[in-house]
Amino acid sequence: MRKLALLTALAATAAVLAIPVAFGHATKTVVAVKLKEFKVLPSTKVAKAGAVAFAIKNTGKLAHEFVVVKTSLPPGKLPVKNSRVTLKPLRKVGPFNPGTGGSLTVPLKPGRYVLFCNVAGHYSAGQYVGFVVK
């Protein structure tokens, strides 16, 4: 009788844990990102809406930040003042010294985003990329 109760409890637990996976709620997109002079190189430029986990690595020789903004502006046309983008970021992390990195998970809705480095002068030097969430 104990074995039957234990098996029933295990089956019920497994079913409850499987529900979010079956409906796509437990999935997240992982995007590897390399930062270097003066580029942002994501493993993909398109992701599904939901949690997007950015795994960031600074492969350059200078310190770099990783910033995410949602905007309808073209990636190279963000407003800049004092050598930095002035838009409020959804999230940012860093700076990362050369050879280091980190991670950042952001809940993203469908739309257009820009991923960039906001260390003074880096965005203006071309360290940005467009990113689309569907």
N, CA, C and O atoms as a GROMACS GRO file, in nm:
protein
  536
    1MET      N    1   0.082  -0.119   0.000
    1MET     CA    2   0.000   0.000   0.000
    1MET      C    3   0.088   0.127   0.000
    1MET      O    4   0.057   0.224  -0.069
    2ARG      N    5   0.196   0.124   0.078
    2ARG     CA    6   0.286   0.240   0.081
    2ARG      C    7   0.349   0.265  -0.055
    2ARG      O    8   0.363   0.380  -0.098
    3LYS      N    9   0.386   0.154  -0.123
    3LYS     CA   10   0.447   0.169  -0.256
    3LYS      C   11   0.349   0.232  -0.354
    3LYS      O   12   0.388   0.318  -0.434
    4LEU      N   13   0.223   0.192  -0.348
    4LEU     CA   14   0.122   0.248  -0.436
    4LEU      C   15   0.102   0.397  -0.408
    4LEU      O   16   0.092   0.476  -0.501
    5ALA      N   17   0.097   0.434  -0.281
    5ALA     CA   18   0.082   0.575  -0.245
    5ALA      C   19   0.203   0.656  -0.291
    5ALA      O   20   0.188   0.768  -0.341
    6LEU      N   21   0.321   0.600  -0.273
    6LEU     CA   22   0.442   0.669  -0.316
    6LEU      C   23   0.444   0.686  -0.468
    6LEU      O   24   0.477   0.794  -0.517
    7LEU      N   25   0.411   0.582  -0.540
    7LEU     CA   26   0.408   0.591  -0.687
    7LEU      C   27   0.304   0.693  -0.734
    7LEU      O   28   0.329   0.768  -0.828
    8THR      N   29   0.189   0.696  -0.668
    8THR     CA   30   0.084   0.792  -0.704
    8THR      C   31   0.133   0.935  -0.680
    8THR      O   32   0.112   1.023  -0.762
    9ALA      N   33   0.197   0.956  -0.566
    9ALA     CA   34   0.250   1.089  -0.534
    9ALA      C   35   0.357   1.130  -0.634
    9ALA      O   36   0.358   1.245  -0.679
   10LEU      N   37   0.447   1.039  -0.669
   10LEU     CA   38   0.552   1.069  -0.767
   10LEU      C   39   0.492   1.101  -0.903
   10LEU      O   40   0.538   1.194  -0.970
   11ALA      N   41   0.392   1.026  -0.945
   11ALA     CA   42   0.329   1.050  -1.075
   11ALA      C   43   0.259   1.186  -1.076
   11ALA      O   44   0.266   1.258  -1.176
   12ALA      N   45   0.192   1.221  -0.968
   12ALA     CA   46   0.124   1.350  -0.959
   12ALA      C   47   0.225   1.465  -0.964
   12ALA      O   48   0.202   1.566  -1.031
   13THR      N   49   0.336   1.449  -0.893
   13THR     CA   50   0.440   1.552  -0.894
   13THR      C   51   0.499   1.568  -1.033
   13THR      O   52   0.519   1.680  -1.080
   14ALA      N   53   0.527   1.457  -1.099
   14ALA     CA   54   0.581   1.463  -1.235
   14ALA      C   55   0.484   1.531  -1.330
   14ALA      O   56   0.527   1.608  -1.417
   15ALA      N   57   0.356   1.504  -1.316
   15ALA     CA   58   0.256   1.566  -1.402
   15ALA      C   59   0.251   1.717  -1.380
   15ALA      O   60   0.243   1.794  -1.476
   16VAL      N   61   0.255   1.760  -1.255
   16VAL     CA   62   0.251   1.903  -1.224
   16VAL      C   63   0.375   1.973  -1.280
   16VAL      O   64   0.365   2.083  -1.334
   17LEU      N   65   0.491   1.911  -1.266
   17LEU     CA   66   0.614   1.970  -1.316
   17LEU      C   67   0.618   1.974  -1.468
   17LEU      O   68   0.681   2.062  -1.526
   18ALA      N   69   0.552   1.880  -1.533
   18ALA     CA   70   0.553   1.873  -1.680
   18ALA      C   71   0.460   1.974  -1.744
   18ALA      O   72   0.479   2.009  -1.861
   19ILE      N   73   0.359   2.021  -1.672
   19ILE     CA   74   0.261   2.113  -1.732
   19ILE      C   75   0.327   2.238  -1.787
   19ILE      O   76   0.300   2.273  -1.902
   20PRO      N   77   0.413   2.310  -1.713
   20PRO     CA   78   0.474   2.430  -1.771
   20PRO      C   79   0.559   2.400  -1.893
   20PRO      O   80   0.561   2.479  -1.987
   21VAL      N   81   0.628   2.288  -1.894
   21VAL     CA   82   0.710   2.250  -2.009
   21VAL      C   83   0.621   2.224  -2.130
   21VAL      O   84   0.653   2.268  -2.240
   22ALA      N   85   0.511   2.154  -2.110
   22ALA     CA   86   0.420   2.121  -2.220
   22ALA      C   87   0.360   2.246  -2.282
   22ALA      O   88   0.335   2.250  -2.403
   23PHE      N   89   0.337   2.349  -2.202
   23PHE     CA   90   0.278   2.471  -2.253
   23PHE      C   91   0.381   2.579  -2.285
   23PHE      O   92   0.344   2.691  -2.318
   24GLY      N   93   0.510   2.546  -2.276
   24GLY     CA   94   0.616   2.638  -2.315
   24GLY      C   95   0.651   2.744  -2.213
   24GLY      O   96   0.723   2.838  -2.246
   25HIS      N   97   0.604   2.732  -2.091
   25HIS     CA   98   0.631   2.834  -1.990
   25HIS      C   99   0.768   2.817  -1.925
   25HIS      O  100   0.820   2.913  -1.867
   26ALA      N  101   0.826   2.700  -1.932
   26ALA     CA  102   0.952   2.677  -1.863
   26ALA      C  103   1.072   2.697  -1.956
   26ALA      O  104   1.187   2.679  -1.913
   27THR      N  105   1.047   2.732  -2.080
   27THR     CA  106   1.158   2.746  -2.173
   27THR      C  107   1.214   2.888  -2.169
   27THR      O  108   1.143   2.985  -2.142
   28LYS      N  109   1.342   2.897  -2.196
   28LYS     CA  110   1.403   3.028  -2.213
   28LYS      C  111   1.505   3.015  -2.324
   28LYS      O  112   1.562   2.908  -2.346
   29THR      N  113   1.526   3.123  -2.394
   29THR     CA  114   1.623   3.127  -2.501
   29THR      C  115   1.757   3.167  -2.444
   29THR      O  116   1.766   3.262  -2.366
   30VAL      N  117   1.861   3.097  -2.481
   30VAL     CA  118   1.996   3.131  -2.438
   30VAL      C  119   2.071   3.186  -2.559
   30VAL      O  120   2.078   3.122  -2.664
   31VAL      N  121   2.127   3.305  -2.543
   31VAL     CA  122   2.202   3.371  -2.650
   31VAL      C  123   2.344   3.397  -2.599
   31VAL      O  124   2.363   3.472  -2.503
   32ALA      N  125   2.441   3.336  -2.664
   32ALA     CA  126   2.582   3.363  -2.631
   32ALA      C  127   2.621   3.495  -2.698
   32ALA      O  128   2.590   3.517  -2.816
   33VAL      N  129   2.688   3.582  -2.624
   33VAL     CA  130   2.728   3.712  -2.677
   33VAL      C  131   2.876   3.734  -2.651
   33VAL      O  132   2.924   3.721  -2.539
   34LYS      N  133   2.948   3.768  -2.758
   34LYS     CA  134   3.089   3.808  -2.745
   34LYS      C  135   3.097   3.958  -2.761
   34LYS      O  136   3.038   4.016  -2.852
   35LEU      N  137   3.171   4.022  -2.670
   35LEU     CA  138   3.197   4.165  -2.678
   35LEU      C  139   3.344   4.184  -2.710
   35LEU      O  140   3.431   4.124  -2.646
   36LYS      N  141   3.373   4.268  -2.809
   36LYS     CA  142   3.512   4.300  -2.840
   36LYS      C  143   3.514   4.433  -2.914
   36LYS      O  144   3.409   4.487  -2.948
   37GLU      N  145   3.632   4.485  -2.938
   37GLU     CA  146   3.645   4.614  -3.004
   37GLU      C  147   3.602   4.601  -3.149
   37GLU      O  148   3.656   4.516  -3.220
   38PHE      N  149   3.515   4.675  -3.193
   38PHE     CA  150   3.403   4.742  -3.131
   38PHE      C  151   3.279   4.677  -3.188
   38PHE      O  152   3.211   4.733  -3.274
   39LYS      N  153   3.251   4.557  -3.138
   39LYS     CA  154   3.142   4.474  -3.190
   39LYS      C  155   3.068   4.406  -3.075
   39LYS      O  156   3.124   4.377  -2.970
   40VAL      N  157   2.939   4.381  -3.100
   40VAL     CA  158   2.857   4.295  -3.016
   40VAL      C  159   2.817   4.180  -3.107
   40VAL      O  160   2.750   4.201  -3.208
   41LEU      N  161   2.858   4.058  -3.071
   41LEU     CA  162   2.838   3.943  -3.158
   41LEU      C  163   2.751   3.838  -3.089
   41LEU      O  164   2.803   3.748  -3.022
   42PRO      N  165   2.616   3.848  -3.105
   42PRO     CA  166   2.529   3.746  -3.046
   42PRO      C  167   2.525   3.622  -3.134
   42PRO      O  168   2.545   3.629  -3.255
   43SER      N  169   2.501   3.507  -3.072
   43SER     CA  170   2.492   3.382  -3.148
   43SER      C  171   2.369   3.380  -3.237
   43SER      O  172   2.364   3.303  -3.334
   44THR      N  173   2.270   3.461  -3.208
   44THR     CA  174   2.152   3.480  -3.292
   44THR      C  175   2.103   3.622  -3.273
   44THR      O  176   2.125   3.683  -3.168
   45LYS      N  177   2.035   3.675  -3.374
   45LYS     CA  178   1.981   3.810  -3.365
   45LYS      C  179   1.830   3.808  -3.351
   45LYS      O  180   1.765   3.913  -3.357
   46VAL      N  181   1.772   3.688  -3.334
   46VAL     CA  182   1.627   3.672  -3.322
   46VAL      C  183   1.599   3.574  -3.208
   46VAL      O  184   1.666   3.472  -3.194
   47ALA      N  185   1.498   3.607  -3.125
   47ALA     CA  186   1.459   3.517  -3.016
   47ALA      C  187   1.307   3.518  -3.002
   47ALA      O  188   1.240   3.610  -3.049
   48LYS      N  189   1.255   3.416  -2.939
   48LYS     CA  190   1.113   3.411  -2.907
   48LYS      C  191   1.087   3.496  -2.783
   48LYS      O  192   1.173   3.510  -2.697
   49ALA      N  193   0.967   3.552  -2.776
   49ALA     CA  194   0.929   3.631  -2.659
   49ALA      C  195   0.936   3.544  -2.533
   49ALA      O  196   0.909   3.424  -2.537
   50GLY      N  197   0.974   3.606  -2.424
   50GLY     CA  198   0.988   3.536  -2.297
   50GLY      C  199   1.124   3.565  -2.238
   50GLY      O  200   1.188   3.665  -2.272
   51ALA      N  201   1.167   3.478  -2.150
   51ALA     CA  202   1.296   3.497  -2.084
   51ALA      C  203   1.409   3.470  -2.183
   51ALA      O  204   1.416   3.363  -2.244
   52VAL      N  205   1.496   3.568  -2.198
   52VAL     CA  206   1.614   3.552  -2.284
   52VAL      C  207   1.736   3.565  -2.192
   52VAL      O  208   1.756   3.667  -2.127
   53ALA      N  209   1.816   3.459  -2.190
   53ALA     CA  210   1.936   3.457  -2.107
   53ALA      C  211   2.056   3.485  -2.195
   53ALA      O  212   2.088   3.408  -2.286
   54PHE      N  213   2.123   3.596  -2.170
   54PHE     CA  214   2.242   3.633  -2.244
   54PHE      C  215   2.364   3.584  -2.166
   54PHE      O  216   2.382   3.621  -2.050
   55ALA      N  217   2.446   3.502  -2.230
   55ALA     CA  218   2.572   3.454  -2.172
   55ALA      C  219   2.682   3.536  -2.236
   55ALA      O  220   2.714   3.516  -2.353
   56ILE      N  221   2.739   3.628  -2.161
   56ILE     CA  222   2.827   3.732  -2.214
   56ILE      C  223   2.973   3.701  -2.185
   56ILE      O  224   3.008   3.660  -2.074
   57LYS      N  225   3.057   3.721  -2.286
   57LYS     CA  226   3.202   3.701  -2.271
   57LYS      C  227   3.274   3.817  -2.338
   57LYS      O  228   3.248   3.848  -2.455
   58ASN      N  229   3.363   3.882  -2.265
   58ASN     CA  230   3.445   3.988  -2.322
   58ASN      C  231   3.570   3.924  -2.382
   58ASN      O  232   3.660   3.881  -2.309
   59THR      N  233   3.574   3.918  -2.514
   59THR     CA  234   3.689   3.860  -2.584
   59THR      C  235   3.784   3.968  -2.634
   59THR      O  236   3.879   3.939  -2.708
   60GLY      N  237   3.758   4.092  -2.595
   60GLY     CA  238   3.841   4.204  -2.641
   60GLY      C  239   3.956   4.234  -2.547
   60GLY      O  240   3.988   4.157  -2.456
   61LYS      N  241   4.018   4.349  -2.572
   61LYS     CA  242   4.133   4.393  -2.492
   61LYS      C  243   4.098   4.510  -2.400
   61LYS      O  244   4.182   4.555  -2.322
   62LEU      N  245   3.974   4.560  -2.409
   62LEU     CA  246   3.927   4.670  -2.325
   62LEU      C  247   3.807   4.623  -2.244
   62LEU      O  248   3.746   4.520  -2.276
   63ALA      N  249   3.772   4.696  -2.140
   63ALA     CA  250   3.651   4.666  -2.062
   63ALA      C  251   3.528   4.703  -2.146
   63ALA      O  252   3.530   4.801  -2.221
   64HIS      N  253   3.420   4.623  -2.133
   64HIS     CA  254   3.296   4.647  -2.207
   64HIS      C  255   3.176   4.622  -2.118
   64HIS      O  256   3.181   4.541  -2.025
   65GLU      N  257   3.066   4.693  -2.147
   65GLU     CA  258   2.937   4.672  -2.083
   65GLU      C  259   2.844   4.601  -2.181
   65GLU      O  260   2.871   4.594  -2.301
   66PHE      N  261   2.734   4.549  -2.126
   66PHE     CA  262   2.630   4.490  -2.210
   66PHE      C  263   2.498   4.553  -2.170
   66PHE      O  264   2.456   4.542  -2.055
   67VAL      N  265   2.433   4.620  -2.266
   67VAL     CA  266   2.311   4.694  -2.239
   67VAL      C  267   2.202   4.649  -2.337
   67VAL      O  268   2.230   4.623  -2.454
   68VAL      N  269   2.078   4.640  -2.287
   68VAL     CA  270   1.963   4.604  -2.370
   68VAL      C  271   1.861   4.717  -2.362
   68VAL      O  272   1.818   4.755  -2.253
   69VAL      N  273   1.821   4.770  -2.479
   69VAL     CA  274   1.714   4.870  -2.485
   69VAL      C  275   1.612   4.826  -2.590
   69VAL      O  276   1.647   4.766  -2.691
   70LYS      N  277   1.485   4.857  -2.563
   70LYS     CA  278   1.379   4.835  -2.661
   70LYS      C  279   1.354   4.969  -2.729
   70LYS      O  280   1.331   5.070  -2.661
   71THR      N  281   1.357   4.970  -2.862
   71THR     CA  282   1.340   5.095  -2.937
   71THR      C  283   1.300   5.067  -3.081
   71THR      O  284   1.332   4.962  -3.137
   72SER      N  285   1.230   5.161  -3.139
   72SER     CA  286   1.197   5.152  -3.281
   72SER      C  287   1.302   5.223  -3.366
   72SER      O  288   1.295   5.221  -3.489
   73LEU      N  289   1.399   5.286  -3.301
   73LEU     CA  290   1.507   5.353  -3.373
   73LEU      C  291   1.602   5.251  -3.436
   73LEU      O  292   1.620   5.142  -3.381
   74PRO      N  293   1.662   5.283  -3.550
   74PRO     CA  294   1.764   5.194  -3.606
   74PRO      C  295   1.880   5.180  -3.508
   74PRO      O  296   1.909   5.273  -3.433
   75PRO      N  297   1.947   5.064  -3.506
   75PRO     CA  298   2.055   5.039  -3.409
   75PRO      C  299   2.163   5.148  -3.407
   75PRO      O  300   2.217   5.177  -3.300
   76GLY      N  301   2.196   5.206  -3.519
   76GLY     CA  302   2.302   5.306  -3.524
   76GLY      C  303   2.255   5.450  -3.504
   76GLY      O  304   2.333   5.543  -3.522
   77LYS      N  305   2.127   5.468  -3.467
   77LYS     CA  306   2.071   5.603  -3.454
   77LYS      C  307   2.020   5.635  -3.314
   77LYS      O  308   1.931   5.719  -3.298
   78LEU      N  309   2.074   5.570  -3.212
   78LEU     CA  310   2.031   5.598  -3.075
   78LEU      C  311   2.086   5.734  -3.031
   78LEU      O  312   2.195   5.773  -3.074
   79PRO      N  313   2.012   5.806  -2.945
   79PRO     CA  314   2.061   5.937  -2.899
   79PRO      C  315   2.183   5.923  -2.808
   79PRO      O  316   2.187   5.838  -2.719
   80VAL      N  317   2.282   6.008  -2.832
   80VAL     CA  318   2.408   6.004  -2.758
   80VAL      C  319   2.437   6.141  -2.700
   80VAL      O  320   2.419   6.243  -2.767
   81LYS      N  321   2.482   6.143  -2.574
   81LYS     CA  322   2.526   6.266  -2.510
   81LYS      C  323   2.647   6.232  -2.424
   81LYS      O  324   2.646   6.132  -2.352
   82ASN      N  325   2.750   6.313  -2.433
   82ASN     CA  326   2.874   6.288  -2.360
   82ASN      C  327   2.930   6.148  -2.389
   82ASN      O  328   2.976   6.078  -2.298
   83SER      N  329   2.924   6.107  -2.515
   83SER     CA  330   2.980   5.981  -2.564
   83SER      C  331   2.909   5.856  -2.513
   83SER      O  332   2.965   5.746  -2.520
   84ARG      N  333   2.785   5.871  -2.462
   84ARG     CA  334   2.708   5.755  -2.414
   84ARG      C  335   2.564   5.764  -2.465
   84ARG      O  336   2.510   5.874  -2.484
   85VAL      N  337   2.502   5.648  -2.486
   85VAL     CA  338   2.361   5.643  -2.524
   85VAL      C  339   2.278   5.691  -2.405
   85VAL      O  340   2.304   5.654  -2.291
   86THR      N  341   2.178   5.774  -2.434
   86THR     CA  342   2.098   5.833  -2.326
   86THR      C  343   1.967   5.760  -2.298
   86THR      O  344   1.899   5.793  -2.201
   87LEU      N  345   1.929   5.662  -2.381
   87LEU     CA  346   1.806   5.586  -2.356
   87LEU      C  347   1.818   5.506  -2.227
   87LEU      O  348   1.925   5.456  -2.194
   88LYS      N  349   1.708   5.495  -2.154
   88LYS     CA  350   1.706   5.417  -2.032
   88LYS      C  351   1.709   5.268  -2.068
   88LYS      O  352   1.622   5.222  -2.142
   89PRO      N  353   1.805   5.194  -2.019
   89PRO     CA  354   1.813   5.051  -2.053
   89PRO      C  355   1.708   4.968  -1.982
   89PRO      O  356   1.666   5.000  -1.870
   90LEU      N  357   1.666   4.861  -2.048
   90LEU     CA  358   1.583   4.761  -1.980
   90LEU      C  359   1.667   4.694  -1.872
   90LEU      O  360   1.624   4.678  -1.757
   91ARG      N  361   1.786   4.657  -1.911
   91ARG     CA  362   1.883   4.597  -1.818
   91ARG      C  363   2.023   4.624  -1.873
   91ARG      O  364   2.042   4.642  -1.993
   92LYS      N  365   2.119   4.624  -1.782
   92LYS     CA  366   2.259   4.636  -1.822
   92LYS      C  367   2.344   4.561  -1.721
   92LYS      O  368   2.303   4.539  -1.607
   93VAL      N  369   2.462   4.523  -1.766
   93VAL     CA  370   2.555   4.451  -1.679
   93VAL      C  371   2.697   4.485  -1.723
   93VAL      O  372   2.722   4.512  -1.841
   94GLY      N  373   2.788   4.484  -1.629
   94GLY     CA  374   2.926   4.515  -1.659
   94GLY      C  375   2.966   4.644  -1.593
   94GLY      O  376   2.888   4.700  -1.516
   95PRO      N  377   3.083   4.692  -1.619
   95PRO     CA  378   3.173   4.648  -1.724
   95PRO      C  379   3.246   4.518  -1.689
   95PRO      O  380   3.267   4.483  -1.573
   96PHE      N  381   3.283   4.449  -1.797
   96PHE     CA  382   3.359   4.325  -1.787
   96PHE      C  383   3.501   4.352  -1.832
   96PHE      O  384   3.523   4.407  -1.940
   97ASN      N  385   3.597   4.313  -1.754
   97ASN     CA  386   3.736   4.323  -1.794
   97ASN      C  387   3.765   4.220  -1.902
   97ASN      O  388   3.690   4.123  -1.915
   98PRO      N  389   3.872   4.236  -1.979
   98PRO     CA  390   3.907   4.139  -2.082
   98PRO      C  391   3.915   3.997  -2.025
   98PRO      O  392   3.971   3.974  -1.917
   99GLY      N  393   3.858   3.903  -2.099
   99GLY     CA  394   3.862   3.762  -2.059
   99GLY      C  395   3.756   3.722  -1.959
   99GLY      O  396   3.748   3.604  -1.922
  100THR      N  397   3.674   3.817  -1.912
  100THR     CA  398   3.570   3.783  -1.816
  100THR      C  399   3.433   3.797  -1.880
  100THR      O  400   3.422   3.835  -1.997
  101GLY      N  401   3.332   3.766  -1.805
  101GLY     CA  402   3.196   3.777  -1.857
  101GLY      C  403   3.096   3.754  -1.748
  101GLY      O  404   3.128   3.756  -1.629
  102GLY      N  405   2.974   3.731  -1.788
  102GLY     CA  406   2.866   3.708  -1.694
  102GLY      C  407   2.740   3.672  -1.767
  102GLY      O  408   2.743   3.637  -1.885
  103SER      N  409   2.629   3.682  -1.697
  103SER     CA  410   2.502   3.648  -1.759
  103SER      C  411   2.397   3.751  -1.721
  103SER      O  412   2.410   3.822  -1.621
  104LEU      N  413   2.296   3.759  -1.802
  104LEU     CA  414   2.186   3.852  -1.780
  104LEU      C  415   2.061   3.790  -1.841
  104LEU      O  416   2.058   3.762  -1.961
  105THR      N  417   1.958   3.768  -1.760
  105THR     CA  418   1.832   3.716  -1.810
  105THR      C  419   1.730   3.828  -1.807
  105THR      O  420   1.710   3.894  -1.705
  106VAL      N  421   1.666   3.848  -1.922
  106VAL     CA  422   1.572   3.959  -1.939
  106VAL      C  423   1.441   3.906  -1.996
  106VAL      O  424   1.443   3.835  -2.096
  107PRO      N  425   1.327   3.940  -1.934
  107PRO     CA  426   1.198   3.903  -1.996
  107PRO      C  427   1.170   4.000  -2.110
  107PRO      O  428   1.153   4.120  -2.088
  108LEU      N  429   1.165   3.949  -2.233
  108LEU     CA  430   1.149   4.035  -2.350
  108LEU      C  431   1.017   4.008  -2.420
  108LEU      O  432   0.980   3.893  -2.443
  109LYS      N  433   0.948   4.115  -2.454
  109LYS     CA  434   0.824   4.109  -2.531
  109LYS      C  435   0.858   4.124  -2.679
  109LYS      O  436   0.967   4.171  -2.712
  110PRO      N  437   0.766   4.086  -2.768
  110PRO     CA  438   0.793   4.105  -2.910
  110PRO      C  439   0.827   4.250  -2.942
  110PRO      O  440   0.767   4.343  -2.888
  111GLY      N  441   0.923   4.267  -3.029
  111GLY     CA  442   0.963   4.401  -3.070
  111GLY      C  443   1.108   4.407  -3.113
  111GLY      O  444   1.175   4.304  -3.127
  112ARG      N  445   1.156   4.529  -3.133
  112ARG     CA  446   1.294   4.553  -3.176
  112ARG      C  447   1.375   4.606  -3.058
  112ARG      O  448   1.329   4.690  -2.980
  113TYR      N  449   1.496   4.555  -3.048
  113TYR     CA  450   1.587   4.590  -2.940
  113TYR      C  451   1.723   4.624  -2.999
  113TYR      O  452   1.753   4.591  -3.114
  114VAL      N  453   1.805   4.691  -2.919
  114VAL     CA  454   1.944   4.713  -2.954
  114VAL      C  455   2.028   4.664  -2.836
  114VAL      O  456   2.001   4.697  -2.721
  115LEU      N  457   2.130   4.585  -2.868
  115LEU     CA  458   2.228   4.537  -2.770
  115LEU      C  459   2.355   4.618  -2.796
  115LEU      O  460   2.401   4.625  -2.910
  116PHE      N  461   2.412   4.678  -2.692
  116PHE     CA  462   2.529   4.762  -2.715
  116PHE      C  463   2.615   4.774  -2.591
  116PHE      O  464   2.577   4.734  -2.481
  117CYS      N  465   2.734   4.831  -2.613
  117CYS     CA  466   2.825   4.865  -2.504
  117CYS      C  467   2.812   5.015  -2.483
  117CYS      O  468   2.818   5.093  -2.578
  118ASN      N  469   2.795   5.056  -2.355
  118ASN     CA  470   2.780   5.198  -2.327
  118ASN      C  471   2.900   5.258  -2.253
  118ASN      O  472   2.888   5.362  -2.188
  119VAL      N  473   3.015   5.192  -2.262
  119VAL     CA  474   3.139   5.254  -2.216
  119VAL      C  475   3.160   5.374  -2.308
  119VAL      O  476   3.136   5.365  -2.428
  120ALA      N  477   3.204   5.486  -2.253
  120ALA     CA  478   3.217   5.610  -2.331
  120ALA      C  479   3.286   5.586  -2.465
  120ALA      O  480   3.398   5.537  -2.472
  121GLY      N  481   3.215   5.624  -2.572
  121GLY     CA  482   3.270   5.616  -2.707
  121GLY      C  483   3.252   5.483  -2.778
  121GLY      O  484   3.267   5.478  -2.900
  122HIS      N  485   3.220   5.376  -2.707
  122HIS     CA  486   3.212   5.244  -2.770
  122HIS      C  487   3.091   5.232  -2.864
  122HIS      O  488   3.104   5.176  -2.973
  123TYR      N  489   2.975   5.283  -2.822
  123TYR     CA  490   2.858   5.278  -2.910
  123TYR      C  491   2.887   5.355  -3.039
  123TYR      O  492   2.860   5.306  -3.149
  124SER      N  493   2.941   5.474  -3.025
  124SER     CA  494   2.971   5.557  -3.142
  124SER      C  495   3.075   5.492  -3.233
  124SER      O  496   3.079   5.521  -3.353
  125ALA      N  497   3.159   5.405  -3.177
  125ALA     CA  498   3.259   5.334  -3.257
  125ALA      C  499   3.200   5.211  -3.327
  125ALA      O  500   3.270   5.140  -3.399
  126GLY      N  501   3.069   5.185  -3.304
  126GLY     CA  502   3.003   5.074  -3.374
  126GLY      C  503   2.976   4.952  -3.290
  126GLY      O  504   2.942   4.847  -3.345
  127GLN      N  505   2.989   4.960  -3.159
  127GLN     CA  506   2.969   4.843  -3.074
  127GLN      C  507   2.821   4.831  -3.036
  127GLN      O  508   2.781   4.860  -2.924
  128TYR      N  509   2.742   4.787  -3.134
  128TYR     CA  510   2.599   4.765  -3.115
  128TYR      C  511   2.549   4.667  -3.221
  128TYR      O  512   2.616   4.642  -3.321
  129VAL      N  513   2.429   4.612  -3.196
  129VAL     CA  514   2.366   4.523  -3.292
  129VAL      C  515   2.215   4.525  -3.268
  129VAL      O  516   2.169   4.537  -3.155
  130GLY      N  517   2.138   4.512  -3.376
  130GLY     CA  518   1.992   4.501  -3.364
  130GLY      C  519   1.956   4.360  -3.320
  130GLY      O  520   2.026   4.263  -3.351
  131PHE      N  521   1.845   4.350  -3.247
  131PHE     CA  522   1.797   4.221  -3.195
  131PHE      C  523   1.644   4.223  -3.202
  131PHE      O  524   1.582   4.320  -3.160
  132VAL      N  525   1.585   4.117  -3.254
  132VAL     CA  526   1.439   4.111  -3.273
  132VAL      C  527   1.382   3.999  -3.188
  132VAL      O  528   1.437   3.889  -3.181
  133VAL      N  529   1.271   4.030  -3.122
  133VAL     CA  530   1.199   3.930  -3.043
  133VAL      C  531   1.062   3.911  -3.108
  133VAL      O  532   0.989   4.007  -3.132
  134LYS      N  533   1.030   3.785  -3.137
  134LYS     CA  534   0.902   3.752  -3.204
  134LYS      C  535   0.808   3.686  -3.108
  134LYS      O  536   0.696   3.651  -3.146
   0.00000   0.00000   0.00000
